[in-house]
Amino acid sequence: LYKDGDIHQGFQSLLSEVNRTGTQNLLRTANRLFGEKTCDFLPDFKESCQKFYQAELEELSFAEDTEECRKHINDWVAEKTEGKISEVLDAGTVDPLTKLVLVNAIYFKGKWNEQFDRKYTRGMLFKTNEEKKTVQMMFKEAKFKMGYVDEVHTQVLELPYVEEELSMVILLPDDNTDLAVIKAGGEL
């Protein structure tokens, strides 16, 4: 278990490592607080957010122009995600009573350690709890780390990116497994 100070130091170290440069994979995080300008946020709070979480507090006027504030936050997210996420806040999610919004944005761009060849991409059946539809699926025949988690009746596949510092972990539940069971960690 962490002591309070250790948690903050841990996040500080994690953010430094995640945002490290000089690798073939690009992984960036950005954190920002958007606070109502009429509120007096404690200087210690603002300093701690910046020091430990690299989260600056930007003052906005939610009370005067809610929609403009929402658009401003969405624009910030779009910038930090290279336009991949353009609207994190839907209309109506902030109102004149909003005092503080914390936003985390993550951007990743990487290359697979084992590249997929586009010529093998084909339409395959994709299933969710509610529907089945054909989608374009990449295909690769290679050796990957794989396992099975009995508690949630799910296959686990690891797809490493170049340099093998980062991986995508794919969960494939058995056909009769409800996704709610996986989200709950097998405790439904």
Residue, then its C-alpha position, 0 to 999 in steps of 0.5 A: l500500500y502507498k502512503d499519500g506522498d508515495i502515490h503522488q511521487g508514483f504518478q510523477s514518475l509514471l508521467s515522466e516515463v510515459n512521456r519519454t522521448g527517443t523511442q520509436n513509439l510515440l506515447r504522450t499524455a496530457n492533463r489539465l484542470f479547467g476551473e471556474k474563474t470565480c472560484d478561489f483554488l488554493p495555491d498549494f492545490k494548483e502547485s501540487c497538480q502541476k508538480f505531480y500530475q503535470a496538470e495546469l489549472e486554466e480558469l474559464s467562465f462556465a457561469e457566463d458562457t458554458e458552451e464556449c467553455r465546452k468547445h474550448i476544452n474539446d479543442w484542447v483535447a483535439e490538439k493533444t490527441e492530434g485530432k483523433i478525439s475531437e469531442v470529449l464533452d458532449a453538449g449539455t455535459v457542463d453547465p453554469l454550475t460547473k466548478l472544475v473539469l479534469v481532463n486526461a488525454i492520451y495519444f499513441k502512435g506505434k509500429w507493430n513488432e510483427q507488421f501486418d500485411r494489408k493484403y491479408t486484411r479481410g472481412m470477418l464477423f465481429k460480435t458484441n453482446e447486442e450484434k454481429k457484423t462484418v468488419q475489416m480484420m488484420f490477419k497475421e500468422a506468427k507466434f505471440k504470447m497468449g493465455y487464458v483467464d478462467e475467472v472471466h472465461t477470456q483468452v488474452l493475446e499480447l501484440p508487442y510494438v517495436e522495441e517491445e517496451l509497449s504492447m497491446v493486450i487483447l481480451l477475447p471472451d468465450d462466446n457465452t461470456d457477458l462483457a459485464v463479467i469481464k468489466a467486473g473482473g469476474e465478480l458478477 
